[in-house]
Amino acid sequence: MLKGDLFKRLLVLSVVFTFAILSGCAKPPTKEMENAEKALAEAKQQEADLYVEDVFTKAEESLKKAKDLVVEKKYKEAKTSAEETGKLAQQAISMVEANKAKMKAEAEQMAQDVQAAMDDLKSFIAKAIKKKAQINREEIQGMIGKWEVDMVNIKDQIQTGKIRRAHDQLTSMKEQIKSQREGIAATLEAKAEKK
């Protein structure tokens, strides 16, 4: 009986000792985390954050998840998440050039559309002035002058590869021109109703 009790104690002690050793051996996935951070930094350098925003954001979220899992000492899951970050970053990098080219084509078309909208607005303003509509002529002319200077800068940005900035400025300018045209149209309609 004493031998059996001693055997059970030794067995329990060896199981506890083995478990302690195995749980103490788990290490944070340092190498995988470093690789994930490097991959994400490379993707940002390649402008994936500008031209492949959705995939780049997923990679950032995956890295954050990996860091959180390391803090929670869930190293296996952290390693998987870090590896996923690397894959997503590489995927984003591979998509940058195609998305940039697509956005460049859109920006070039939008530049033509915005120029046509400005020309249309100028004609519309001349019409409003002839009809003696109450518009702030100096303010509108100042805006048109600014937009024309902005167009020169935007075309330069497109040529120098700053496509996202040009695209965003064109989008904003297009909305501003539309808003001005709608304001003048409302003024003309109000004047017509008074007659």
C-alpha positions in Angstrom: 0.0 0.0 0.0 2.8 2.3 0.8 4.5 1.5 -2.6 1.2 2.2 -4.4 0.7 5.5 -2.6 4.3 6.5 -3.4 3.8 5.5 -7.0 0.7 7.6 -7.3 2.5 10.6 -5.8 5.4 10.3 -8.1 3.0 9.9 -11.1 1.1 13.1 -10.1 4.3 14.9 -9.4 5.8 13.9 -12.8 2.6 15.0 -14.6 2.6 18.4 -12.9 6.3 18.8 -13.6 5.8 17.9 -17.3 2.9 20.3 -17.6 4.9 23.1 -16.0 7.8 22.5 -18.3 5.6 22.4 -21.4 3.6 25.4 -20.6 6.8 27.3 -19.7 8.3 26.4 -23.1 5.7 28.3 -25.1 7.3 31.4 -26.5 5.9 34.5 -28.2 6.1 34.3 -32.0 8.8 37.0 -32.0 10.1 36.2 -35.5 6.6 36.0 -37.0 5.7 39.3 -35.4 8.8 41.0 -36.7 8.1 39.6 -40.2 4.5 40.8 -40.1 5.6 44.3 -39.0 8.2 44.4 -41.8 5.7 43.2 -44.4 3.2 45.8 -43.3 5.8 48.6 -43.4 6.8 47.5 -46.9 3.2 47.5 -48.0 2.8 51.1 -46.7 6.1 52.1 -48.4 4.6 50.7 -51.6 1.5 52.9 -51.0 -0.8 50.0 -50.4 -2.6 52.1 -47.8 -3.5 54.5 -50.6 -4.4 52.2 -53.4 -5.5 49.0 -51.7 -7.1 50.4 -48.6 -9.4 47.4 -47.8 -6.6 44.7 -47.9 -4.1 47.0 -46.1 -6.7 47.7 -43.3 -7.3 44.0 -42.9 -3.5 43.5 -42.6 -3.3 46.2 -39.9 -6.2 44.7 -38.0 -4.6 41.2 -38.2 -1.3 42.6 -36.8 -3.2 44.3 -34.0 -5.0 41.1 -33.3 -1.6 39.2 -33.2 -0.2 41.8 -30.7 -3.3 41.4 -28.5 -3.0 37.7 -28.6 0.6 37.9 -27.5 -0.4 40.0 -24.5 -3.0 37.3 -23.7 -0.2 34.7 -24.1 -2.1 32.9 -26.8 1.1 32.4 -28.8 -0.2 29.8 -31.3 -3.1 32.1 -32.3 -0.8 35.1 -32.4 1.6 33.2 -34.7 -1.3 32.4 -37.1 -2.5 36.0 -37.0 1.0 37.3 -37.6 1.5 35.0 -40.6 -1.9 36.1 -41.9 -0.7 39.7 -41.7 2.3 38.9 -43.9 0.1 37.3 -46.5 -2.3 40.2 -46.5 0.5 42.7 -46.8 2.0 40.8 -49.7 -1.4 40.6 -51.4 -1.8 44.4 -51.0 1.6 45.0 -52.5 0.8 42.8 -55.5 -2.4 44.9 -56.1 -0.9 48.4 -55.8 0.2 49.0 -59.4 -3.0 47.7 -61.0 -5.2 49.8 -58.6 -3.0 52.8 -59.1 -3.2 52.6 -62.9 -7.0 52.2 -62.6 -7.2 55.3 -60.3 -5.0 57.2 -62.7 -7.3 56.5 -65.6 -10.3 57.5 -63.5 -8.5 60.7 -62.4 -7.6 61.6 -65.9 -11.3 61.2 -67.0 -12.5 63.0 -64.0 -10.1 65.9 -64.8 -11.7 66.2 -68.2 -15.2 66.0 -66.6 -14.3 68.7 -64.0 -12.9 71.0 -66.8 -16.2 70.5 -68.7 -18.2 71.2 -65.6 -16.2 74.4 -65.0 -16.8 75.6 -68.6 -20.5 74.8 -68.2 -20.5 76.8 -64.9 -18.9 79.7 -66.6 -21.6 79.7 -69.3 -24.3 79.3 -66.7 -22.9 82.3 -64.7 -22.9 84.4 -67.9 -26.5 83.5 -68.4 -27.3 84.4 -64.8 -25.6 87.8 -65.2 -27.5 88.5 -68.4 -30.8 87.8 -66.5 -29.6 90.1 -63.7 -29.8 87.3 -61.1 -28.6 88.1 -57.7 -25.3 86.1 -57.5 -22.1 86.9 -55.8 -20.1 87.3 -59.0 -16.7 88.1 -57.4 -16.9 85.1 -55.0 -17.8 82.8 -57.9 -15.1 84.2 -60.1 -12.6 83.8 -57.3 -13.6 80.2 -56.9 -13.3 79.5 -60.6 -9.8 81.1 -60.6 -8.8 78.9 -57.7 -10.2 75.8 -59.4 -8.3 76.6 -62.6 -5.0 76.9 -60.6 -5.9 73.7 -58.7 -6.4 71.9 -62.1 -2.9 72.8 -63.1 -1.6 71.3 -59.8 -3.8 68.2 -60.2 -2.6 67.5 -63.7 1.0 67.8 -62.3 0.1 65.4 -59.5 -1.2 62.9 -61.9 2.0 63.1 -64.0 4.2 62.8 -60.9 2.4 59.7 -59.6 0.5 61.3 -56.7 -2.7 59.8 -58.0 -4.6 59.4 -54.8 -4.2 63.1 -53.9 -5.2 64.2 -57.4 -8.2 61.8 -57.3 -9.4 63.1 -53.9 -9.0 66.8 -55.0 -10.9 66.2 -58.2 -13.7 64.5 -56.3 -14.0 67.5 -53.9 -13.8 70.0 -56.8 -16.5 68.2 -58.7 -18.8 68.5 -55.7 -18.0 72.1 -55.2 -18.7 73.0 -58.8 -22.0 71.0 -58.7 -23.0 72.9 -55.6 -22.3 76.2 -57.1 -24.3 75.4 -60.3 -27.2 74.2 -58.2 -27.1 77.4 -56.2 -27.1 79.6 -59.3 -29.9 77.5 -60.8 -32.0 78.0 -57.6 -31.4 81.7 -57.9 -32.5 81.8 -61.5 -35.6 79.8 -60.6 -36.5 82.1 -57.8 -36.1 85.1 -60.1 -38.3 83.5 -62.8 -41.0 82.8 -60.2 -41.1 86.4 -59.1 -42.0 87.5 -62.7 
